[in-house]
Amino acid sequence: MKLPESFYLNSNVVEIARNLIGKYLFTCLNGVVTGGYIVETEAYNGVVDKASHAYGNRLTSRTQTMFAHGGVAYVYLCYGIHEMLNVVTSVQGEPHAVLIRAVNPTVGLDEMLYRRNMAVVKPNITAGPGSVGKALGISRKLNSISFQSNELWIEDQGLIFADEQIAAVPRVGVGYAAEDALLPYRFYVKGNAYVSKPNR
């Protein structure tokens, strides 16, 4: 069952990032479904978060999707190579987002291997946000699409991880964010092979 729109409208983006762990992310592109359950996320807490694209109320052609009503996708290009999927949360005008950093693949593995130009499934197929985007066929064409759509959606299939199974640690690659770089806004399933950067 697709997560209802109400799930995304919570103003606590850190809570949503935690609650997305274990939810199933799917795409259906050209009739092919690919997806799996989310095992790593990062919260970006809007205008007050120095690591956020929308810090200081920064509204640009790129960030405008972040200011939309929660429950849409914010897809952006990183380093000119990786297309990265974020879940926009909270109400219109409050630019909160959750970056999907890793997925444990369960459906459409052949298609994912093809998209990733891989011969066999290895953890790096969907470890890291760039890999998630490529494996699931997510591009900026899907920017601002609703998670209630038939192309991109998230389901609750009843998979639950207890708090002790989930690490809450600082985010990756946000050293520029000063003290905000230390906030425990990254969540991941301990011991899952698909997590991009498990803390050893």
N, C-alpha and C positions, 0 to 999 in steps of 0.2 A: 504494500500500500504506500502510495506517495506520501511524503511528509506534508501535512497541511500548511497552508500559507501562514497560519498563526505561529508555527514553529519558528519561522524566520523573523518574526516581528519583535521578539524578546530584545530589550535594549541592553542586555548583558551579553556582549559578544564573547567574552571568555567562557561563559556558561555554554553558549551554543557551540563553540569550538570543542569543548569537552564532550558535549552531547552528540556531536557528529561522529565521534569515534564509534565504529561498529555499524554505522548506517551504510546502506548500499547505494553507490553512485553508478548511474547508468547513462550511456548515450545510445541513441538509435539513429544511425546515419546510413542513408541508402539501404534501409531495411535490415541493417546488421546491428545487433545489440552487443555492446561490450560493457564490462563493468566488474565491480567487486566491492568489498567493504572497506571503508575508510579506516586507515590505521595511523594516520599522522595529520595533524592540523596545526595551524597557527592563527591566533586572533590578532586583529588589528583594530585598535580601539579609537577610530575616528580622529576628530580634530585635536584631541589632547595627546595623541600617541605619536612621539617623534619618529617612530618607524613606519608610520602609515603614509601612504601616498596623499591622503587628505589632511595631513597635519596642518594646523593653523588655518583650517577651512579652505585649503587649496582646491579651487575648482577649475579644472582644465578640461579640454576635450577628452583627455584620457580618463580623468577621475570622475567625470560627471555621472557615470554609471554607479559609483559608490554612494552617491547622494540619492539614489532611487529608493523606492519602496522595497523593503526586504523581500527576499525570495527570488532574486534574479542573479544571473551570472555576471561577474566582472572578470573578463579575460584580457590579459595584457601581455605584451611582448617584453621579455627580459633579456638583456644583453644582445638584443637583435636576433635571438635564436629561439628561445623557449617561450611557448605560449602557456600561460599559467592561469589555472582556474581558481577563482575566489567566489565564495558564497556571500552575497550582499545581505546584511541583516539589519534589523531595527526599522524604524519608520523613515518615511521620506525626509530628506534633509539631514539625517544623522548618518554619516558615511562610515558605518561599521562593515567589516568584511572578515571572512575566514578563508585563509589560503589552504587548499587541499594539497598536502605535501606527499602523501603516499596512500596507495590502495593495494589491498590484497586481492589479486584478480581471481574471478570465479566464472565469468561468462565471456565467451567470444575470444578465447585465447588464441586461436589461429589468426584471427583478424589483428589482434594486438601484436602478435609476433611479426606479421606482415608490415604493420605500420612502424614498428620499431626496428625492422630489418634484422631480426634475430632468428636463429634456427631453433633454439630451445628456450624454454622458460627459465629465466634466472631472476633473482630478486630485483636486479636493476631494471626490469621491464616496466615496473610502475613505482620505483623508489625515487622520490624527488618530484617536485611539481612539474618540471619540464617533461619528465618521463610519463607522468600521469596524463598530461595534455596530449602528448604524441600517441600514447597507447590507446587512449579513448577517442582520438580523432577530434579533440577540442581545439578550436582555433578562434581567432577574433571574430569570425563570422557568427559565433554563438554569444558574443558579448551582448549583455542586457537581455538575453532570452530568459523566460520564466522557468523556474524549476517545476512548474506545473505543466510544462510542455511535453510533447511526445518525442522530442529530440534529446532532452537532457532533464534528468530528474533524480531525486534521492528517495529511497524507500527505507522504512523501518521493517525489518524482517525478524525482529525479536532477538537479535544478537546483542548481548549485554556484557560489558566488561566491568568488573568491580574496580573501585578506586585504586586498590593496591596493584592492579594489573596495568595501570596507566601512569606514565611518567608525566610530570608537569615541570617543564624546564625552560630556560631562555630560548628565544628564537634564533634561527640560523641567519648569518650574514647581515645583521643589522647593527654592526658596530658603530655606525654613524649616529645612532639614536641615543647616544650618551647614556644616562641612567635608565632610560626606557629599554635599552638593549638587554638589561638584566631581568626584566619582568618574566615570570614563569608562564608565558602565553603560548608555549608550544606543548602539544599533547601527543603522546604516541603510545602504542601498545608495546609493553616491555616484551622483548624476546621475539617479536614478529620480524621475519626475514625481510619484509618489504619496507621497513622503516628506513628512511634515507640516511639519517645520521644518528644512530643510537648512541647514547652516552655510555661509553665503555665503563 
